[in-house]
Amino acid sequence: MTRQATTSVRWLGAQRVHVITLLSLAALLIAGVMSLVIGDHAYRASTVRGVASQASLLSSAVGGALAFDDDKAAQTHVDALRFSTRIVAAGVYDRSGSRVAGFSRDQGSLAELDDLGADATRTGQGHAYVGRAVSEAGVVLGSVRLKAIIELPAQRASRYAGPILLFIMAALLVVVLNLSRGSLRRANAELAVRNAELGQANDRLQTEMHERQRAEEALRQSQKMDALGQLVGGIAHDFNNLLMVISGGLQLLDRTDDPAKRDRLRLGVQQGVDRGVGLTRQLLAFSRTSALQARVVEIPKLLENVSMLLERSLRENIVVDISAPAETWRVEVDPSELELALVNLAVNARDAMPDGGVLRVTAHNRPPDEGLAVDHVRLVVADTGFGMSEETAKRVFEPFFTTKGVGRGTGLGLSQVYGFARSSGGRASVESQEGQGARVILDLPRTDKVAELAEIDGVSTPPTRNQGRVLLVEDDPAVAEMTAGLLVELGYAVDRAADGRAALDRLDAAGPYDLMLSDMVMPGDLTGLALASATRELRPQLPIVLVTGYSEAATDARSAGFQVLSKPYTLLDLRAALELSSTQAASSPQ
């Protein structure tokens, strides 16, 4: 076969691959659009059903008012719907069809309800119109009618954010592939021309190599865009779900007085917050920029505490079996990161056991070996799932690598496990065969240090007596208000400064303080660490606690001897940090 013929064959092969790739992308986009449309219809139907339920509840509530011609009572029931931002207009009508009570957020909406039937449901122009009859003992007393917004703009934006990001990534990938195709086409055209010129063979070869390097670079860029698209899609999907849980729970909390239901809603909102914290920790652990907060950990006690969390992460058809002898050695690790690693492994095991099975978590002591030359504790998380191939097992700790579908995972769970083990001075490995389950092994170095008393005995109930005066330095008003509430709950009096300069002014003019609690990232020329350093020079004995959600300066702050509290934190976490800082300040030399 001649060189020109070989070039033609390669060009046709590249064309075929390009066409197949474009068709696959087009199919994915079409499937995404169809999924979006179907989801939109389902959401609208669900919203209309919710409005119909509100109309039914209102009809039940105003029955007595219509029966006794009590228009004021009817108006009171209608006014209760004003707290729902979704309801645009509501009306109560007697049996003759005359409106006896109602309200409207705009002109004309209430008049639209006058023509609505007593038992009617329709939609139009982004609104739902629902009418329900009011009856007692089979006697129709009148009707109630509602007009509601089907979807608020903020909710629509939140629901469409993930798919829009995916569409943008796919469009960018198509652009990169087209650029690659153009580069390959130009390279093959130039090669064909120069093949006809026998006197310039070296020049033709060099040009071909140059063009191929450009094509390979374009292909690598397209692969990066694909990885970024998978990451953004997964995170957007997970965060949208968490925001929906939190937003829905908060809305429902204002609509019920049932203590049991309010407790369930609060638990759901808290679980959504905890899942958001876990996802953020995964990202920071993967980036290797989060500073671990190592503490001495009793493995048997930690596994006992985390067992309920593992069970909530799994289905009812999965049995959790935890075994950790009392003589298991202590380790010095970040307990939150270890719990997160165990939950990540449990979630992966759950997905590998769709029909149920057993998740075993065991711990035992190990002497030094070739891979880890110190005494260590071996934690083994094993499942009875379908296992994985040798090729998959070699890649499970790679960032972004996942066997799940797009939007079902970011590929960061096992990389967090690997990063945690390495950052703790240990190692992580996996053993698996197809059809025989999988075993993930964490080896963590032994420590002879003794666990802190707070970890062994627990933390008591926060005190309510006067604890002193706190200078709170926080630029965000919402965060400041919430933090001040926690401090008051702990028994402190609170003064607030919005930035570092204002805090220094208060230290000079507002009299003595017993403690300073400051955010690390603030506007202006003074960061939290700079403010703490300046305050230490002015008042060496003043206890200082620095708070951060994520700051690269947190490690520097700890090295400088400041107490650092990570967001989000609980009331007991705050109390422990304040007490520890006060103890350290009291014991430091004058």
TAMOGI-V545035 format. One record per residue. D_LAST is the distance of its C-alpha to the last C-alpha in Angstrom with 1 decimal. Layout:
D_LAST  D_LAST
This chain:
89.8  89.3  85.9  86.7  87.6  84.4  82.4  84.3  83.6  79.8  79.9  81.6  79.1  76.2  78.0  78.5  74.8  73.8  76.2  75.0  71.4  72.2  74.2  71.4  68.9  71.5  72.0  68.2  68.0  71.1  69.6  66.3  68.2  70.4  67.4  65.8  69.0  69.5  65.9  66.4  69.6  67.9  64.9  67.4  69.4  66.3  65.2  68.7  68.6  65.3  66.8  69.9  67.7  66.1  69.6  70.7  67.8  68.6  72.3  71.4  69.2  71.7  74.7  74.4  73.9  77.1  79.0  78.4  78.4  74.8  73.8  70.4  69.4  70.6  68.5  65.4  65.9  66.4  63.3  61.2  62.0  60.3  56.9  58.4  58.1  61.0  63.6  65.4  68.0  69.1  72.2  74.0  77.8  80.4  83.5  85.4  82.8  81.4  77.7  76.1  72.4  70.3  67.7  67.4  64.6  67.2  70.7  73.6  71.8  72.8  76.4  76.4  75.9  79.0  81.2  79.4  81.2  80.2  79.6  78.8  76.2  76.1  73.8  74.1  72.0  68.7  69.3  70.5  72.9  73.3  75.6  75.9  78.4  77.4  79.6  79.8  82.3  84.1  84.5  83.1  81.2  80.0  77.5  74.1  73.5  70.3  69.6  66.4  64.8  65.3  62.1  59.3  58.6  55.0  56.3  59.0  56.6  54.4  57.4  58.9  55.7  56.0  59.8  59.5  56.9  59.1  62.1  60.2  59.3  62.9  64.2  62.0  63.1  66.8  66.1  64.6  67.6  70.0  68.5  68.7  72.3  73.1  71.6  73.6  76.8  76.5  75.8  78.9  81.1  80.2  80.8  84.2  85.3  84.1  85.8  89.1  88.4  88.9  88.0  84.4  83.2  80.0  78.9  79.6  77.4  74.5  74.7  74.8  71.7  69.8  70.9  70.0  66.5  66.2  67.5  65.1  62.2  63.4  63.8  60.2  59.1  61.1  59.6  56.1  57.2  58.7  55.4  53.5  56.1  55.7  51.9  52.0  54.8  53.1  49.7  51.6  53.6  50.7  48.6  51.7  52.2  48.7  48.8  52.2  50.8  47.9  50.0  52.9  50.7  49.0  52.5  53.9  51.1  52.3  55.8  55.6  54.8  55.4  52.1  53.1  53.9  50.7  48.8  50.8  50.1  46.4  46.4  48.5  46.1  43.1  45.0  45.8  42.1  41.3  44.1  42.9  39.4  41.2  43.3  40.3  38.7  42.0  42.0  38.4  39.0  42.2  40.7  38.1  35.4  33.6  30.5  30.9  28.3  29.0  28.5  30.2  33.5  36.1  39.3  41.6  39.3  38.9  42.7  43.3  41.1  42.7  46.2  46.9  45.5  48.0  50.8  50.3  50.5  53.9  57.3  58.8  61.2  58.4  57.1  53.6  53.3  49.8  49.5  46.3  46.4  43.6  43.0  42.2  39.2  35.9  35.0  31.9  33.0  32.4  34.3  35.3  36.9  38.6  40.0  41.1  42.9  44.7  45.8  47.1  49.0  50.4  51.6  53.4  54.9  56.1  57.9  59.5  61.0  62.9  65.1  62.3  61.2  58.4  54.8  53.3  49.7  49.1  46.3  46.7  45.0  46.2  46.0  45.4  48.3  49.3  47.5  44.2  43.4  41.0  41.4  41.4  42.3  45.4  45.7  49.3  50.4  54.2  56.9  60.6  61.4  63.7  61.5  61.5  63.4  62.2  61.8  59.7  57.5  56.7  55.4  53.5  50.1  51.0  49.4  51.9  54.4  55.9  59.2  58.9  60.7  59.3  56.9  56.3  53.4  51.3  51.4  47.6  47.3  48.0  46.3  43.1  43.8  44.3  41.2  39.0  40.4  39.9  36.4  35.6  37.0  40.3  43.7  46.3  50.0  53.1  56.4  59.3  63.1  65.2  66.3  64.0  60.6  57.4  54.4  51.0  48.8  45.0  43.6  39.8  38.0  37.0  33.4  32.5  29.2  29.1  29.2  26.3  27.0  27.2  30.0  31.9  31.7  31.7  29.8  30.6  31.9  29.4  28.4  30.0  27.8  25.4  22.3  20.7  21.1  21.1  21.6  24.3  25.0  28.5  31.6  34.2  35.3  36.8  33.8  31.6  33.9  34.0  30.2  29.8  32.4  30.5  27.3  29.3  31.0  27.6  27.0  24.8  25.7  25.9  25.8  27.2  26.9  29.6  27.9  24.7  25.6  26.3  23.0  21.2  23.6  22.8  19.0  20.0  22.9  22.8  20.0  17.0  17.1  15.9  16.6  18.3  21.3  22.9  26.0  25.9  29.3  29.8  32.1  31.1  29.2  25.8  25.7  23.4  21.4  21.4  20.2  17.4  16.3  16.7  14.9  11.7  11.9  12.7  10.4  7.6  7.3  11.1  13.0  15.7  19.1  21.7  25.3  28.2  31.9  32.3  30.2  30.3  26.7  25.5  25.3  23.2  20.8  20.5  20.0  17.1  15.4  16.6  18.6  22.2  25.0  28.6  31.3  33.4  31.3  32.1  30.6  29.3  27.8  25.9  24.7  23.6  21.6  19.9  19.1  17.9  15.5  14.1  13.8  12.1  9.5  9.0  8.9  6.5  3.8  0.0
